[in-house]
Amino acid sequence: MLGLVLSCFVSAANVADVKASPVVLVPALENNARLVKILADQSYRGAIRVLLQQAFDCTLELTEKLAQGFVVEPWRWVVERTFAWLENARRLCRDYEAFPEHHESFIYISMIRLMLRKLTNNQRSRC
């Protein structure tokens, strides 16, 4: 969920996600004490890694480049699949919300709807 919130913030502010990550990660870690590991790509190496470890005792695990060219990175498909699922929600395909909390709420609603459909064997009911 944190990656989704970061992505929404970054696209709205037109800032590189590496530069905006402290603005999103610090409040998220302050509010979620159970968060102990964050998965990220190689662009996040540096000061943010030390900050997370010292201040919040949170590990920033970076993916390794496996080979030259196109290679599927571990766990990357989970993020990409989730973004694809969220793009199917009409409310989330455009940034209509004035507050980030509203956008986050619609992400939760979309994921709840998706999980309920999966639990009921993808049966859509027409009302």
Phi and psi in radians as a Rosetta constraint file:
Dihedral C 1 N 2 CA 2 C 2 CIRCULARHARMONIC -1.066 0.35
Dihedral N 2 CA 2 C 2 N 3 CIRCULARHARMONIC -0.706 0.35
Dihedral C 2 N 3 CA 3 C 3 CIRCULARHARMONIC -1.094 0.35
Dihedral N 3 CA 3 C 3 N 4 CIRCULARHARMONIC -0.638 0.35
Dihedral C 3 N 4 CA 4 C 4 CIRCULARHARMONIC -1.162 0.35
Dihedral N 4 CA 4 C 4 N 5 CIRCULARHARMONIC -0.741 0.35
Dihedral C 4 N 5 CA 5 C 5 CIRCULARHARMONIC -1.135 0.35
Dihedral N 5 CA 5 C 5 N 6 CIRCULARHARMONIC -0.739 0.35
Dihedral C 5 N 6 CA 6 C 6 CIRCULARHARMONIC -1.083 0.35
Dihedral N 6 CA 6 C 6 N 7 CIRCULARHARMONIC -0.738 0.35
Dihedral C 6 N 7 CA 7 C 7 CIRCULARHARMONIC -1.098 0.35
Dihedral N 7 CA 7 C 7 N 8 CIRCULARHARMONIC -0.722 0.35
Dihedral C 7 N 8 CA 8 C 8 CIRCULARHARMONIC -1.139 0.35
Dihedral N 8 CA 8 C 8 N 9 CIRCULARHARMONIC -0.727 0.35
Dihedral C 8 N 9 CA 9 C 9 CIRCULARHARMONIC -1.130 0.35
Dihedral N 9 CA 9 C 9 N 10 CIRCULARHARMONIC -0.781 0.35
Dihedral C 9 N 10 CA 10 C 10 CIRCULARHARMONIC -1.149 0.35
Dihedral N 10 CA 10 C 10 N 11 CIRCULARHARMONIC -0.758 0.35
Dihedral C 10 N 11 CA 11 C 11 CIRCULARHARMONIC -1.177 0.35
Dihedral N 11 CA 11 C 11 N 12 CIRCULARHARMONIC -0.585 0.35
Dihedral C 11 N 12 CA 12 C 12 CIRCULARHARMONIC -1.285 0.35
Dihedral N 12 CA 12 C 12 N 13 CIRCULARHARMONIC -0.603 0.35
Dihedral C 12 N 13 CA 13 C 13 CIRCULARHARMONIC -1.632 0.35
Dihedral N 13 CA 13 C 13 N 14 CIRCULARHARMONIC -0.166 0.35
Dihedral C 13 N 14 CA 14 C 14 CIRCULARHARMONIC 0.986 0.35
Dihedral N 14 CA 14 C 14 N 15 CIRCULARHARMONIC 0.862 0.35
Dihedral C 14 N 15 CA 15 C 15 CIRCULARHARMONIC -2.189 0.35
Dihedral N 15 CA 15 C 15 N 16 CIRCULARHARMONIC 2.533 0.35
Dihedral C 15 N 16 CA 16 C 16 CIRCULARHARMONIC -1.063 0.35
Dihedral N 16 CA 16 C 16 N 17 CIRCULARHARMONIC 2.421 0.35
Dihedral C 16 N 17 CA 17 C 17 CIRCULARHARMONIC -1.106 0.35
Dihedral N 17 CA 17 C 17 N 18 CIRCULARHARMONIC -0.511 0.35
Dihedral C 17 N 18 CA 18 C 18 CIRCULARHARMONIC -1.150 0.35
Dihedral N 18 CA 18 C 18 N 19 CIRCULARHARMONIC -0.694 0.35
Dihedral C 18 N 19 CA 19 C 19 CIRCULARHARMONIC -1.274 0.35
Dihedral N 19 CA 19 C 19 N 20 CIRCULARHARMONIC -0.553 0.35
Dihedral C 19 N 20 CA 20 C 20 CIRCULARHARMONIC -1.544 0.35
Dihedral N 20 CA 20 C 20 N 21 CIRCULARHARMONIC -0.167 0.35
Dihedral C 20 N 21 CA 21 C 21 CIRCULARHARMONIC -1.033 0.35
Dihedral N 21 CA 21 C 21 N 22 CIRCULARHARMONIC -0.708 0.35
Dihedral C 21 N 22 CA 22 C 22 CIRCULARHARMONIC -1.085 0.35
Dihedral N 22 CA 22 C 22 N 23 CIRCULARHARMONIC -0.581 0.35
Dihedral C 22 N 23 CA 23 C 23 CIRCULARHARMONIC -1.135 0.35
Dihedral N 23 CA 23 C 23 N 24 CIRCULARHARMONIC -0.569 0.35
Dihedral C 23 N 24 CA 24 C 24 CIRCULARHARMONIC -1.651 0.35
Dihedral N 24 CA 24 C 24 N 25 CIRCULARHARMONIC -0.721 0.35
Dihedral C 24 N 25 CA 25 C 25 CIRCULARHARMONIC -1.203 0.35
Dihedral N 25 CA 25 C 25 N 26 CIRCULARHARMONIC -0.730 0.35
Dihedral C 25 N 26 CA 26 C 26 CIRCULARHARMONIC -1.075 0.35
Dihedral N 26 CA 26 C 26 N 27 CIRCULARHARMONIC -0.907 0.35
Dihedral C 26 N 27 CA 27 C 27 CIRCULARHARMONIC -1.095 0.35
Dihedral N 27 CA 27 C 27 N 28 CIRCULARHARMONIC -0.613 0.35
Dihedral C 27 N 28 CA 28 C 28 CIRCULARHARMONIC -1.149 0.35
Dihedral N 28 CA 28 C 28 N 29 CIRCULARHARMONIC -0.703 0.35
Dihedral C 28 N 29 CA 29 C 29 CIRCULARHARMONIC -1.275 0.35
Dihedral N 29 CA 29 C 29 N 30 CIRCULARHARMONIC -0.545 0.35
Dihedral C 29 N 30 CA 30 C 30 CIRCULARHARMONIC -1.168 0.35
Dihedral N 30 CA 30 C 30 N 31 CIRCULARHARMONIC -0.587 0.35
Dihedral C 30 N 31 CA 31 C 31 CIRCULARHARMONIC -1.569 0.35
Dihedral N 31 CA 31 C 31 N 32 CIRCULARHARMONIC -0.273 0.35
Dihedral C 31 N 32 CA 32 C 32 CIRCULARHARMONIC -2.207 0.35
Dihedral N 32 CA 32 C 32 N 33 CIRCULARHARMONIC 1.531 0.35
Dihedral C 32 N 33 CA 33 C 33 CIRCULARHARMONIC -1.192 0.35
Dihedral N 33 CA 33 C 33 N 34 CIRCULARHARMONIC -0.387 0.35
Dihedral C 33 N 34 CA 34 C 34 CIRCULARHARMONIC -1.339 0.35
Dihedral N 34 CA 34 C 34 N 35 CIRCULARHARMONIC -0.223 0.35
Dihedral C 34 N 35 CA 35 C 35 CIRCULARHARMONIC -1.275 0.35
Dihedral N 35 CA 35 C 35 N 36 CIRCULARHARMONIC 1.963 0.35
Dihedral C 35 N 36 CA 36 C 36 CIRCULARHARMONIC -2.066 0.35
Dihedral N 36 CA 36 C 36 N 37 CIRCULARHARMONIC -0.248 0.35
Dihedral C 36 N 37 CA 37 C 37 CIRCULARHARMONIC -2.478 0.35
Dihedral N 37 CA 37 C 37 N 38 CIRCULARHARMONIC 2.398 0.35
Dihedral C 37 N 38 CA 38 C 38 CIRCULARHARMONIC -2.176 0.35
Dihedral N 38 CA 38 C 38 N 39 CIRCULARHARMONIC 2.276 0.35
Dihedral C 38 N 39 CA 39 C 39 CIRCULARHARMONIC -1.666 0.35
Dihedral N 39 CA 39 C 39 N 40 CIRCULARHARMONIC 2.352 0.35
Dihedral C 39 N 40 CA 40 C 40 CIRCULARHARMONIC -2.595 0.35
Dihedral N 40 CA 40 C 40 N 41 CIRCULARHARMONIC 2.945 0.35
Dihedral C 40 N 41 CA 41 C 41 CIRCULARHARMONIC -1.607 0.35
Dihedral N 41 CA 41 C 41 N 42 CIRCULARHARMONIC -3.075 0.35
Dihedral C 41 N 42 CA 42 C 42 CIRCULARHARMONIC -1.141 0.35
Dihedral N 42 CA 42 C 42 N 43 CIRCULARHARMONIC -0.313 0.35
Dihedral C 42 N 43 CA 43 C 43 CIRCULARHARMONIC -1.218 0.35
Dihedral N 43 CA 43 C 43 N 44 CIRCULARHARMONIC -0.233 0.35
Dihedral C 43 N 44 CA 44 C 44 CIRCULARHARMONIC -1.619 0.35
Dihedral N 44 CA 44 C 44 N 45 CIRCULARHARMONIC 0.120 0.35
Dihedral C 44 N 45 CA 45 C 45 CIRCULARHARMONIC -1.281 0.35
Dihedral N 45 CA 45 C 45 N 46 CIRCULARHARMONIC 2.569 0.35
Dihedral C 45 N 46 CA 46 C 46 CIRCULARHARMONIC 2.239 0.35
Dihedral N 46 CA 46 C 46 N 47 CIRCULARHARMONIC -2.527 0.35
Dihedral C 46 N 47 CA 47 C 47 CIRCULARHARMONIC -1.129 0.35
Dihedral N 47 CA 47 C 47 N 48 CIRCULARHARMONIC -0.587 0.35
Dihedral C 47 N 48 CA 48 C 48 CIRCULARHARMONIC -1.096 0.35
Dihedral N 48 CA 48 C 48 N 49 CIRCULARHARMONIC -0.586 0.35
Dihedral C 48 N 49 CA 49 C 49 CIRCULARHARMONIC -1.121 0.35
Dihedral N 49 CA 49 C 49 N 50 CIRCULARHARMONIC -0.779 0.35
Dihedral C 49 N 50 CA 50 C 50 CIRCULARHARMONIC -1.183 0.35
Dihedral N 50 CA 50 C 50 N 51 CIRCULARHARMONIC -0.725 0.35
Dihedral C 50 N 51 CA 51 C 51 CIRCULARHARMONIC -1.030 0.35
Dihedral N 51 CA 51 C 51 N 52 CIRCULARHARMONIC -0.820 0.35
Dihedral C 51 N 52 CA 52 C 52 CIRCULARHARMONIC -1.118 0.35
Dihedral N 52 CA 52 C 52 N 53 CIRCULARHARMONIC -0.691 0.35
Dihedral C 52 N 53 CA 53 C 53 CIRCULARHARMONIC -1.211 0.35
Dihedral N 53 CA 53 C 53 N 54 CIRCULARHARMONIC -0.787 0.35
Dihedral C 53 N 54 CA 54 C 54 CIRCULARHARMONIC -1.328 0.35
Dihedral N 54 CA 54 C 54 N 55 CIRCULARHARMONIC -0.786 0.35
Dihedral C 54 N 55 CA 55 C 55 CIRCULARHARMONIC -1.399 0.35
Dihedral N 55 CA 55 C 55 N 56 CIRCULARHARMONIC -0.637 0.35
Dihedral C 55 N 56 CA 56 C 56 CIRCULARHARMONIC -2.125 0.35
Dihedral N 56 CA 56 C 56 N 57 CIRCULARHARMONIC -0.008 0.35
Dihedral C 56 N 57 CA 57 C 57 CIRCULARHARMONIC 0.916 0.35
Dihedral N 57 CA 57 C 57 N 58 CIRCULARHARMONIC 0.780 0.35
Dihedral C 57 N 58 CA 58 C 58 CIRCULARHARMONIC -2.031 0.35
Dihedral N 58 CA 58 C 58 N 59 CIRCULARHARMONIC 2.314 0.35
Dihedral C 58 N 59 CA 59 C 59 CIRCULARHARMONIC -1.578 0.35
Dihedral N 59 CA 59 C 59 N 60 CIRCULARHARMONIC 2.304 0.35
Dihedral C 59 N 60 CA 60 C 60 CIRCULARHARMONIC -1.795 0.35
Dihedral N 60 CA 60 C 60 N 61 CIRCULARHARMONIC 1.865 0.35
Dihedral C 60 N 61 CA 61 C 61 CIRCULARHARMONIC -1.649 0.35
Dihedral N 61 CA 61 C 61 N 62 CIRCULARHARMONIC 2.135 0.35
Dihedral C 61 N 62 CA 62 C 62 CIRCULARHARMONIC -1.743 0.35
Dihedral N 62 CA 62 C 62 N 63 CIRCULARHARMONIC 2.465 0.35
Dihedral C 62 N 63 CA 63 C 63 CIRCULARHARMONIC -1.355 0.35
Dihedral N 63 CA 63 C 63 N 64 CIRCULARHARMONIC 2.566 0.35
Dihedral C 63 N 64 CA 64 C 64 CIRCULARHARMONIC -1.695 0.35
Dihedral N 64 CA 64 C 64 N 65 CIRCULARHARMONIC 2.553 0.35
Dihedral C 64 N 65 CA 65 C 65 CIRCULARHARMONIC -1.274 0.35
Dihedral N 65 CA 65 C 65 N 66 CIRCULARHARMONIC 2.063 0.35
Dihedral C 65 N 66 CA 66 C 66 CIRCULARHARMONIC -1.437 0.35
Dihedral N 66 CA 66 C 66 N 67 CIRCULARHARMONIC -0.618 0.35
Dihedral C 66 N 67 CA 67 C 67 CIRCULARHARMONIC -2.907 0.35
Dihedral N 67 CA 67 C 67 N 68 CIRCULARHARMONIC 3.066 0.35
Dihedral C 67 N 68 CA 68 C 68 CIRCULARHARMONIC -1.343 0.35
Dihedral N 68 CA 68 C 68 N 69 CIRCULARHARMONIC 2.633 0.35
Dihedral C 68 N 69 CA 69 C 69 CIRCULARHARMONIC 1.434 0.35
Dihedral N 69 CA 69 C 69 N 70 CIRCULARHARMONIC -2.798 0.35
Dihedral C 69 N 70 CA 70 C 70 CIRCULARHARMONIC -1.423 0.35
Dihedral N 70 CA 70 C 70 N 71 CIRCULARHARMONIC 2.121 0.35
Dihedral C 70 N 71 CA 71 C 71 CIRCULARHARMONIC -2.436 0.35
Dihedral N 71 CA 71 C 71 N 72 CIRCULARHARMONIC 2.339 0.35
Dihedral C 71 N 72 CA 72 C 72 CIRCULARHARMONIC -1.246 0.35
Dihedral N 72 CA 72 C 72 N 73 CIRCULARHARMONIC 2.152 0.35
Dihedral C 72 N 73 CA 73 C 73 CIRCULARHARMONIC -1.492 0.35
Dihedral N 73 CA 73 C 73 N 74 CIRCULARHARMONIC 2.557 0.35
Dihedral C 73 N 74 CA 74 C 74 CIRCULARHARMONIC -1.062 0.35
Dihedral N 74 CA 74 C 74 N 75 CIRCULARHARMONIC 2.412 0.35
Dihedral C 74 N 75 CA 75 C 75 CIRCULARHARMONIC 1.206 0.35
Dihedral N 75 CA 75 C 75 N 76 CIRCULARHARMONIC -0.169 0.35
Dihedral C 75 N 76 CA 76 C 76 CIRCULARHARMONIC -1.144 0.35
Dihedral N 76 CA 76 C 76 N 77 CIRCULARHARMONIC -0.605 0.35
Dihedral C 76 N 77 CA 77 C 77 CIRCULARHARMONIC -1.110 0.35
Dihedral N 77 CA 77 C 77 N 78 CIRCULARHARMONIC -0.511 0.35
Dihedral C 77 N 78 CA 78 C 78 CIRCULARHARMONIC -1.129 0.35
Dihedral N 78 CA 78 C 78 N 79 CIRCULARHARMONIC -0.781 0.35
Dihedral C 78 N 79 CA 79 C 79 CIRCULARHARMONIC -1.163 0.35
Dihedral N 79 CA 79 C 79 N 80 CIRCULARHARMONIC -0.827 0.35
Dihedral C 79 N 80 CA 80 C 80 CIRCULARHARMONIC -1.099 0.35
Dihedral N 80 CA 80 C 80 N 81 CIRCULARHARMONIC -0.690 0.35
Dihedral C 80 N 81 CA 81 C 81 CIRCULARHARMONIC -1.134 0.35
Dihedral N 81 CA 81 C 81 N 82 CIRCULARHARMONIC -0.703 0.35
Dihedral C 81 N 82 CA 82 C 82 CIRCULARHARMONIC -1.135 0.35
Dihedral N 82 CA 82 C 82 N 83 CIRCULARHARMONIC -0.737 0.35
Dihedral C 82 N 83 CA 83 C 83 CIRCULARHARMONIC -1.069 0.35
Dihedral N 83 CA 83 C 83 N 84 CIRCULARHARMONIC -0.689 0.35
Dihedral C 83 N 84 CA 84 C 84 CIRCULARHARMONIC -1.112 0.35
Dihedral N 84 CA 84 C 84 N 85 CIRCULARHARMONIC -0.733 0.35
Dihedral C 84 N 85 CA 85 C 85 CIRCULARHARMONIC -1.086 0.35
Dihedral N 85 CA 85 C 85 N 86 CIRCULARHARMONIC -0.725 0.35
Dihedral C 85 N 86 CA 86 C 86 CIRCULARHARMONIC -1.219 0.35
Dihedral N 86 CA 86 C 86 N 87 CIRCULARHARMONIC -0.524 0.35
Dihedral C 86 N 87 CA 87 C 87 CIRCULARHARMONIC -1.162 0.35
Dihedral N 87 CA 87 C 87 N 88 CIRCULARHARMONIC -0.350 0.35
Dihedral C 87 N 88 CA 88 C 88 CIRCULARHARMONIC -1.316 0.35
Dihedral N 88 CA 88 C 88 N 89 CIRCULARHARMONIC -0.268 0.35
Dihedral C 88 N 89 CA 89 C 89 CIRCULARHARMONIC -1.448 0.35
Dihedral N 89 CA 89 C 89 N 90 CIRCULARHARMONIC 2.065 0.35
Dihedral C 89 N 90 CA 90 C 90 CIRCULARHARMONIC -1.028 0.35
Dihedral N 90 CA 90 C 90 N 91 CIRCULARHARMONIC -0.625 0.35
Dihedral C 90 N 91 CA 91 C 91 CIRCULARHARMONIC -1.175 0.35
Dihedral N 91 CA 91 C 91 N 92 CIRCULARHARMONIC -0.448 0.35
Dihedral C 91 N 92 CA 92 C 92 CIRCULARHARMONIC -1.703 0.35
Dihedral N 92 CA 92 C 92 N 93 CIRCULARHARMONIC -0.160 0.35
Dihedral C 92 N 93 CA 93 C 93 CIRCULARHARMONIC -1.326 0.35
Dihedral N 93 CA 93 C 93 N 94 CIRCULARHARMONIC -0.249 0.35
Dihedral C 93 N 94 CA 94 C 94 CIRCULARHARMONIC -2.245 0.35
Dihedral N 94 CA 94 C 94 N 95 CIRCULARHARMONIC 2.720 0.35
Dihedral C 94 N 95 CA 95 C 95 CIRCULARHARMONIC -1.638 0.35
Dihedral N 95 CA 95 C 95 N 96 CIRCULARHARMONIC 1.484 0.35
Dihedral C 95 N 96 CA 96 C 96 CIRCULARHARMONIC -1.592 0.35
Dihedral N 96 CA 96 C 96 N 97 CIRCULARHARMONIC -0.311 0.35
Dihedral C 96 N 97 CA 97 C 97 CIRCULARHARMONIC -1.400 0.35
Dihedral N 97 CA 97 C 97 N 98 CIRCULARHARMONIC 2.485 0.35
Dihedral C 97 N 98 CA 98 C 98 CIRCULARHARMONIC -1.490 0.35
Dihedral N 98 CA 98 C 98 N 99 CIRCULARHARMONIC -0.469 0.35
Dihedral C 98 N 99 CA 99 C 99 CIRCULARHARMONIC -2.119 0.35
Dihedral N 99 CA 99 C 99 N 100 CIRCULARHARMONIC 2.461 0.35
Dihedral C 99 N 100 CA 100 C 100 CIRCULARHARMONIC -1.038 0.35
Dihedral N 100 CA 100 C 100 N 101 CIRCULARHARMONIC -0.522 0.35
Dihedral C 100 N 101 CA 101 C 101 CIRCULARHARMONIC -1.106 0.35
Dihedral N 101 CA 101 C 101 N 102 CIRCULARHARMONIC -0.631 0.35
Dihedral C 101 N 102 CA 102 C 102 CIRCULARHARMONIC -1.169 0.35
Dihedral N 102 CA 102 C 102 N 103 CIRCULARHARMONIC -0.765 0.35
Dihedral C 102 N 103 CA 103 C 103 CIRCULARHARMONIC -1.095 0.35
Dihedral N 103 CA 103 C 103 N 104 CIRCULARHARMONIC -0.741 0.35
Dihedral C 103 N 104 CA 104 C 104 CIRCULARHARMONIC -1.091 0.35
Dihedral N 104 CA 104 C 104 N 105 CIRCULARHARMONIC -0.681 0.35
Dihedral C 104 N 105 CA 105 C 105 CIRCULARHARMONIC -1.089 0.35
Dihedral N 105 CA 105 C 105 N 106 CIRCULARHARMONIC -0.712 0.35
Dihedral C 105 N 106 CA 106 C 106 CIRCULARHARMONIC -1.227 0.35
Dihedral N 106 CA 106 C 106 N 107 CIRCULARHARMONIC -0.479 0.35
Dihedral C 106 N 107 CA 107 C 107 CIRCULARHARMONIC -1.130 0.35
Dihedral N 107 CA 107 C 107 N 108 CIRCULARHARMONIC -0.807 0.35
Dihedral C 107 N 108 CA 108 C 108 CIRCULARHARMONIC -1.043 0.35
Dihedral N 108 CA 108 C 108 N 109 CIRCULARHARMONIC -0.777 0.35
Dihedral C 108 N 109 CA 109 C 109 CIRCULARHARMONIC -1.081 0.35
Dihedral N 109 CA 109 C 109 N 110 CIRCULARHARMONIC -0.756 0.35
Dihedral C 109 N 110 CA 110 C 110 CIRCULARHARMONIC -1.107 0.35
Dihedral N 110 CA 110 C 110 N 111 CIRCULARHARMONIC -0.729 0.35
Dihedral C 110 N 111 CA 111 C 111 CIRCULARHARMONIC -1.231 0.35
Dihedral N 111 CA 111 C 111 N 112 CIRCULARHARMONIC -0.640 0.35
Dihedral C 111 N 112 CA 112 C 112 CIRCULARHARMONIC -1.094 0.35
Dihedral N 112 CA 112 C 112 N 113 CIRCULARHARMONIC -0.772 0.35
Dihedral C 112 N 113 CA 113 C 113 CIRCULARHARMONIC -1.055 0.35
Dihedral N 113 CA 113 C 113 N 114 CIRCULARHARMONIC -0.750 0.35
Dihedral C 113 N 114 CA 114 C 114 CIRCULARHARMONIC -1.106 0.35
Dihedral N 114 CA 114 C 114 N 115 CIRCULARHARMONIC -0.804 0.35
Dihedral C 114 N 115 CA 115 C 115 CIRCULARHARMONIC -1.146 0.35
Dihedral N 115 CA 115 C 115 N 116 CIRCULARHARMONIC -0.665 0.35
Dihedral C 115 N 116 CA 116 C 116 CIRCULARHARMONIC -1.111 0.35
Dihedral N 116 CA 116 C 116 N 117 CIRCULARHARMONIC -0.684 0.35
Dihedral C 116 N 117 CA 117 C 117 CIRCULARHARMONIC -1.146 0.35
Dihedral N 117 CA 117 C 117 N 118 CIRCULARHARMONIC -0.659 0.35
Dihedral C 117 N 118 CA 118 C 118 CIRCULARHARMONIC -1.189 0.35
Dihedral N 118 CA 118 C 118 N 119 CIRCULARHARMONIC -0.638 0.35
Dihedral C 118 N 119 CA 119 C 119 CIRCULARHARMONIC -1.199 0.35
Dihedral N 119 CA 119 C 119 N 120 CIRCULARHARMONIC -0.468 0.35
Dihedral C 119 N 120 CA 120 C 120 CIRCULARHARMONIC -1.774 0.35
Dihedral N 120 CA 120 C 120 N 121 CIRCULARHARMONIC 0.487 0.35
Dihedral C 120 N 121 CA 121 C 121 CIRCULARHARMONIC 1.005 0.35
Dihedral N 121 CA 121 C 121 N 122 CIRCULARHARMONIC 0.656 0.35
Dihedral C 121 N 122 CA 122 C 122 CIRCULARHARMONIC 1.051 0.35
Dihedral N 122 CA 122 C 122 N 123 CIRCULARHARMONIC 0.574 0.35
Dihedral C 122 N 123 CA 123 C 123 CIRCULARHARMONIC -1.553 0.35
Dihedral N 123 CA 123 C 123 N 124 CIRCULARHARMONIC 2.037 0.35
Dihedral C 123 N 124 CA 124 C 124 CIRCULARHARMONIC -1.542 0.35
Dihedral N 124 CA 124 C 124 N 125 CIRCULARHARMONIC 2.349 0.35
Dihedral C 124 N 125 CA 125 C 125 CIRCULARHARMONIC -1.831 0.35
Dihedral N 125 CA 125 C 125 N 126 CIRCULARHARMONIC 2.306 0.35
Dihedral C 125 N 126 CA 126 C 126 CIRCULARHARMONIC -1.672 0.35
Dihedral N 126 CA 126 C 126 N 127 CIRCULARHARMONIC 2.131 0.35
